[in-house]
Structures are given as structure tokens and as C-alpha cells.
Amino acid sequence: MTTLIDTIQPPEAYLESVLPEGLRQRSESEYVNQYLTNLIARLKAEPRLYRSFGAWWPSLKSLIIEQDEKTFGILVDSDVAAIYTMSRPALTIVAAHLYSNERVESGSVYSAYHSLDVNDDADDTEPYVYVSNDVDMEAFVQIRGKA
């Protein structure tokens, strides 16, 4: 049976090659802080956007909480975050952002359902279905009236 750990993630070497484009002469710390500040503002305006990050959301939420932002709750699916976290926050953000962009381009930005490709050596080669279901965020979506 395929599990989330069998899913394909971008190699860190690729993320390292994309990172300078995001940095734009800033340090990684400045990049992370600015990205998270902007993301927090976007999520407050449209909380359903969290769904576009799929399995990357728990690690992003952890970074948001580390910024002392508690608007979106403090519960994090640590099992998913452990799998979908890169070696540095900036690389996690790049990976999450690239994934979210793919969702926007495919028109499935608000869909909670994600079909994730799996490694060739997985027990089952069918895509893994991941469902974005952050209880805190879904409650926030309901409060905002945009289910």
C-alpha cells in the first residue's frame, strides 16, 4: 500500500537552483520572513488558499507559528510536516510555492484533493491521494463564509 512517504518531492538540488530567483538579493532569513508575512496576509483574506499547498501546508503552518502568528491555530500534522519539510525553511517555502503555483495553473487552487505521484519503487504506482484538511483552517474558512 502506498503511503505519503512514497510520494515524489522535488530534489533539494533543484530547489537550490531556483532559490536565487526568490531571494532577489535578500538573505534567506529575509526571504522567509517576507514570504510568510505575505502568505499570512493572503490567508487572512482568503483562507481557502491553504489547500493549494497540499502536503506542504503543515510545514508552512509550522513556519507561520514560529513567526508567532496564531490566527490559523497551533495544531500541525507533524507526521506530514516531517515528510514534507526540506533541510532549510527557504527550500521548504520554494517547494511549497512551486507546488501551489501548479495548483493555480491547473485551476484546482481551492480543491482539498491532491493526486501525488509516487516513486517507481513504491509498492503501488497509483498516485497517492492526499486530502488537505486542517481543522483550524477549515473552521477559519467557515467563519469567513467561503466554504
Summary of the structure (lengths in Angstrom):
residues: 147
radius of gyration: 15.1
end to end distance: 31.9
largest distance: 44.6
contacts: 412
relative contact order: 0.22
helix: 59%
strand: 7%
